[in-house]
Amino acid sequence: MGTLSCWYTKDPHDALKGVSLEAQTVKDDEDRAAFTELCDDGKLGPGSTRIAAGWVTDRGWSAWIAQHDPTFSEAVLCTHDQFYSVRVTDVPGATADDALTTIMAAVD
């Protein structure tokens, strides 16, 4: 799989504090099977919310967000050919919606 990972932090002394973006190309059915669990409606974890917006569903994509606690949120977008994941850790005021906005900016 082709993978692109980016990490942003304002605190060079704490590498876990910041925003990470991972984008992976789904090359074949084997790759697609590996991501099915992360994108499947039945596999959402506690606190996760499915995105039902037209920009996702009209294309046959799958997306969800999760606010695990005040310091950790994430979002996932699965297209036919790409898998995007963003995790936001210890960024004051950041929400799961911010994680999804980061993915949308990457897709654009």
C-alpha positions as CSV (number, residue, x, y, z in Angstrom):
1,M,0.0,0.0,0.0
2,G,1.2,3.5,-0.7
3,T,1.1,5.5,2.6
4,L,1.5,9.2,3.3
5,S,1.8,10.3,7.0
6,C,2.1,13.8,8.3
7,W,2.4,15.0,11.9
8,Y,2.1,18.5,13.2
9,T,2.9,19.6,16.7
10,K,3.7,22.9,18.4
11,D,5.5,21.2,21.2
12,P,8.8,19.6,20.1
13,H,9.2,18.2,23.6
14,D,6.0,16.1,23.4
15,A,5.7,14.2,20.2
16,L,2.3,12.8,21.1
17,K,0.7,16.3,21.3
18,G,-0.6,17.4,17.9
19,V,-2.4,16.2,14.7
20,S,-1.5,13.2,12.6
21,L,-2.8,12.5,9.2
22,E,-2.4,9.2,7.4
23,A,-3.5,8.6,3.8
24,Q,-3.2,5.2,2.2
25,T,-4.0,4.0,-1.3
26,V,-6.1,0.9,-1.5
27,K,-4.5,-1.0,-4.4
28,D,-6.4,-4.3,-4.5
29,D,-9.0,-6.5,-2.9
30,E,-6.6,-7.6,-0.2
31,D,-5.9,-4.0,0.8
32,R,-9.6,-3.3,0.7
33,A,-10.4,-6.2,3.0
34,A,-7.8,-4.8,5.5
35,F,-9.7,-1.5,5.8
36,T,-13.3,-3.0,5.7
37,E,-13.3,-3.4,9.5
38,L,-12.4,0.3,10.0
39,C,-15.0,1.5,7.6
40,D,-17.9,-0.9,8.2
41,D,-21.0,0.4,10.0
42,G,-21.0,-2.6,12.3
43,K,-17.4,-2.0,13.5
44,L,-17.7,1.5,14.9
45,G,-16.3,1.8,18.4
46,P,-18.0,3.5,21.4
47,G,-18.4,7.2,21.0
48,S,-18.2,7.0,17.2
49,T,-20.6,8.8,15.0
50,R,-21.3,7.9,11.3
51,I,-21.2,10.8,8.9
52,A,-24.3,10.8,6.8
53,A,-23.7,13.9,4.8
54,G,-24.3,13.9,1.1
55,W,-20.7,14.6,0.2
56,V,-19.9,11.2,1.7
57,T,-23.0,9.0,1.0
58,D,-23.6,10.3,-2.6
59,R,-20.2,9.0,-3.6
60,G,-20.6,5.6,-1.8
61,W,-17.9,6.5,0.7
62,S,-17.9,5.9,4.5
63,A,-16.8,8.2,7.2
64,W,-17.0,8.5,11.0
65,I,-15.8,10.7,13.8
66,A,-15.1,10.0,17.5
67,Q,-14.5,12.2,20.5
68,H,-12.9,9.8,22.9
69,D,-12.2,12.3,25.7
70,P,-11.5,16.0,25.8
71,T,-7.9,15.4,24.7
72,F,-8.3,12.8,22.0
73,S,-10.4,12.8,18.9
74,E,-10.3,11.1,15.5
75,A,-11.9,10.9,12.1
76,V,-11.8,8.3,9.3
77,L,-12.8,8.6,5.6
78,C,-12.9,5.6,3.3
79,T,-13.3,6.2,-0.4
80,H,-13.1,3.5,-3.1
81,D,-9.4,4.0,-3.5
82,Q,-8.2,5.8,-0.4
83,F,-8.2,5.5,3.4
84,Y,-7.7,8.6,5.5
85,S,-7.3,8.8,9.2
86,V,-6.7,11.8,11.5
87,R,-6.0,11.8,15.2
88,V,-5.9,14.9,17.3
89,T,-4.2,14.6,20.7
90,D,-3.8,17.2,23.4
91,V,-4.8,20.2,21.2
92,P,-6.8,22.6,23.4
93,G,-10.3,23.1,22.0
94,A,-10.0,20.6,19.2
95,T,-12.9,18.4,18.4
96,A,-13.7,15.4,16.2
97,D,-15.2,17.8,13.7
98,D,-11.7,19.4,13.4
99,A,-10.3,16.0,12.6
100,L,-12.8,15.5,9.8
101,T,-12.1,19.0,8.5
102,T,-8.4,18.1,8.3
103,I,-9.3,15.1,6.2
104,M,-11.6,17.2,3.9
105,A,-8.7,19.6,3.4
106,A,-6.4,16.7,2.4
107,V,-9.0,15.3,0.0
108,D,-9.4,18.7,-1.7
